[in-house]
Amino acid sequence: MEAEPRLKDRIAQDPGNWRIWSNKLFLSSKIEQATGERTDETGMVWLHTYLVWPHLTIYVTISGPASIAETMENWAIRAINSLTLTTQ
């Protein structure tokens, strides 16, 4: 399954005020990806992203205050961008 339908399925499980990201969370353009965020009743931001390669799908959830969760300098987002798929 592709990234966008996976994200839509996730959104359907938790309806609310979602914002779909047009920019990429994972900076590599070689994979398909879809990211959305939702702010809960306490003001916590929840990022949900699907990274899809032909042989692997990774689902990532990051939460925190918007000032931390949405920044590309966030340690979790930096860690995601360090991923490398290696096949043998």
C-alpha positions in Angstrom: 0.0 0.0 0.0 1.2 3.5 -0.8 2.0 6.2 1.8 -1.0 8.5 1.2 -3.7 5.8 1.6 -2.0 4.6 4.8 -2.1 8.1 6.2 -5.8 8.5 5.2 -6.6 5.2 7.0 -4.8 6.6 10.1 -6.7 9.8 10.0 -10.0 7.9 9.7 -9.1 6.1 13.0 -8.8 9.4 14.8 -10.9 12.1 13.2 -10.2 15.6 14.1 -8.4 18.7 12.9 -5.6 17.2 10.8 -3.1 19.2 8.7 -1.5 17.3 5.8 2.1 18.4 5.2 3.1 19.3 1.7 6.8 19.3 2.6 8.7 16.1 3.2 9.7 14.9 6.7 12.2 12.5 5.2 14.5 14.6 3.0 15.3 11.7 0.6 13.2 12.1 -2.6 13.7 8.4 -3.4 10.8 7.1 -1.3 7.1 7.7 -1.1 6.0 9.5 2.0 2.9 11.2 3.6 2.8 13.2 6.8 0.0 14.7 8.7 -0.3 16.3 12.1 -3.1 16.7 14.6 -3.2 18.9 17.8 -4.9 17.2 20.7 -7.1 18.9 23.4 -4.0 19.7 25.5 -2.2 21.5 22.7 0.2 18.6 22.0 1.1 18.1 18.4 1.1 14.6 17.0 3.0 14.0 13.7 2.2 10.8 11.8 4.3 9.9 8.8 4.6 6.9 6.5 7.9 6.2 4.7 7.4 3.6 1.9 10.1 1.8 0.0 9.3 -1.1 -2.3 10.4 -3.6 0.4 9.7 -1.7 3.6 7.2 0.6 5.2 8.0 2.7 8.4 5.3 4.4 10.4 6.6 7.2 12.6 4.8 9.1 15.4 6.4 12.1 17.0 4.6 14.2 19.7 5.4 17.3 21.6 4.8 21.0 21.8 4.5 22.5 18.3 7.7 24.5 18.7 9.6 21.2 19.1 7.6 18.6 17.2 7.3 20.6 13.9 10.9 21.7 13.6 13.3 19.9 11.3 16.0 20.3 14.0 14.0 18.0 16.3 16.2 15.1 17.3 13.6 12.6 16.2 13.3 14.1 12.7 17.1 14.2 12.4 17.1 10.5 13.4 14.5 9.7 10.7 16.6 11.5 8.1 19.6 9.3 9.1 17.8 6.2 7.9 19.3 4.3 5.1 17.7 1.3 3.4 20.2 -1.5 2.6 19.1 -4.6 0.8 21.2 -7.7 0.3 
